[in-house]
């Protein structure tokens, strides 16, 4: 066996530079190559042991988070990532009430102004159409922390990183994304787009009248990955399909409580309910432990909460990987 010509000690800065993200916005995971994604994951793995004690990579740098929609995990982990990198945060969790957006300032103007204060911006917004023109006004990199119903790439990245750490590879794995409403599954869509780029097989299962947006399907198909869709399956058919997969991803519902869309989601959720018994039966027959992932927050009626206490649970582990992954992402986009 020959020694490779690029054999050398590993350096974090090399992995960060190899992502090619410095100075760029993050919108869709299909915008990144397999090599860029792997460099990001390798950087996150190198940062992981220091994700609690911290590093001084972003000393003197400022992150601004602007969240036009409610968030706990994405905002807190993004801000924590910057703090653990030695940087600082300025945050607005309700811009429509507390910023100049309440005075009718355009998003484009707000981003241009905030660029004078921050080195990077984390933005969550309800718009997924005009937003891509608005962010061009920013003079610093913008992380999409969720746009409309279409894209949530940082969630997709941490989900991919969790799967990568759990399975050791993403190439060739078979992942089901299942939801009562695939039109609103932005975290699941981002996860699928990233996995498709890495050579995974994608399986969608949902109701025929609430399909994945064509915009997302085009991006997934463009990767050439193995991809299939299933609609209106019976409980037995759904369970059988789960048995063919390595991971099952539940995007959950981001619609606030009390709205019709939330009620429709929960009504249809019973057709996609995942039972611990199903997972245990599959393991007895095949020896395979199928991981269950969820973007959180979760609601009773989506899956059996007894899964929490088993080896199938990955949804809380996803949270643990969110900080080192986002530390690597911020450091890549700002540059060391």
C-alpha positions, 0 to 999 in steps of 0.5 A: 500500500502506497503512502498518499502524496497529500499525507500530512498532519490535519489542520482545522483551518485547512478543513474550514478553507476547503468548504469554500464557504468564506464570504458566501451565503448558505441557501440550499445544500445542493449548492455545495459539492460532496467534497465541500460538505465532507470538509465541513463535517471533518471540521465539525468533528475536529471542533467537537471536543472543544464545543463546550470549552470553546475556541478563539477562532472568532475573537472580535467577530459579531453574529447578528441573528434576526428571527422573523419566526419563532425558534428555540433550537436554531437560534440558541445553537447558532448564538451558542456556536458563535460564543463558543468560537470566542465571538459575540452576538446581537440578537432580535427574536421579534423584528416585526415588533422590535426593529425598524421592520415595524416601521416598514423598513424593507428586509433588504435595507435592514440587512444592509444596515445590520451588515455595518454591525455584524460579520455574519447574519443568521436569518429566519424568515417566513418568505421563501420567494423574494428573500433571495433577492433581499439577502443580496443587499447584505454585505456579509455572509447570511446563513439561512436559518429557515426560509418559508416552507422551502429551505432550512440548510443549517438544520439539514446540515446538523441532521446530516452530520448526526447521520454521518456520526451515527453510521460512519458514511452517508453514501448509499444509506437509505433515508425515509422522509415522511410527513402528513404535509411534505409541502411544509417540511423545510427541514426534511427537504434540506436534509434530503437535498444534502443527502442526495448530494452525498449519494444517499437514497431518498424515500418520500412518503406522504399524502398525495395532495400535500406533495413535496414542492417541485422546486425541491424535487428538481434540486434533488433530481439534479444530483442524480441520486436514487429517489422514490416517492410513495403516497397514501400508503396503508399502515402495513405498507408504511411499516414495510417501507420503513423496514427497507430504510436505515433512518426515518426522518420526521420534519414535524410541523412549524405551524403555530398552535391554533391554526387550521394547518396545524389541525390538518397536520395532526389529523393526518399524522395518525396515518404516519405514526411510528410505533416502537413495536414496528422498529422492534419487529424489524430488528428481530427480523433483520438485525437492523436498528433503524434510527428515528430523527425529528427536527423538533419540537415534537407533538404527541401523535407523531410517533411513540415517545417510548422510542426516547429510551431506546437505541432508535432515538436520534432526535435528542442526539441531533441537538448535541451535534448542532453546536459543533456543526454550526461552529464549523459553519460560522468559522467557514463562512466568516473565515479565520 
